[in-house]
């Protein structure tokens, strides 16, 4: 089985369309199709985001599965991560300050 075939299998396993996975991973639907047809290979940035969406990237690349108990980010968490990565470094610092303040105000204790 090829990387493209395993990528398609993973996309179907998590129940999303080519368009949805492409959008989350920042590529066109045509690029996603080319990955699945094994005409192009996904890069590291694509695979990093695909993992956050729920794709078992280890399986896609090697054919071996990850342990089933690993957490996957929700759609909202994935959106926050994409927004954060799109900000300037100064805006990221400001965003983290606001988020930390909101967390402290609602929980009183910071996580480790």
Steps between C-alpha positions, in 0.01 A plus 500: 500500500636847409516817711219644288279197555562509875428875508166440328425213738570727798285781359211257457560352847458840665198572280596816314501594133800586287386863503480517880841339556653722231353813661623408848848420368529813286508335157262492204259214441699417186821472706319271745385285208858484368624388843241224512578390143868488599589758234642739760632456852372704796757717678567522871273801559208317339563185703530699824155652452354172373609340827314769695186425298525134597702339221738232626807641325727219619268256323486714185880509475601158634191280497518460882222638721533740795360390837124566507502700824672814368292817518392685185425872494140609454401716204494810723847421639629450147356838397671670796831343402465613137407854606793514742748380238374770262574783746814708524732414792386813688134411451570145620646639824194724548264213423671276756477772766127541439442122499700455820306782669168348397610158624614634837177698541289191443714232669728665756776242437737470204559157349850349513 
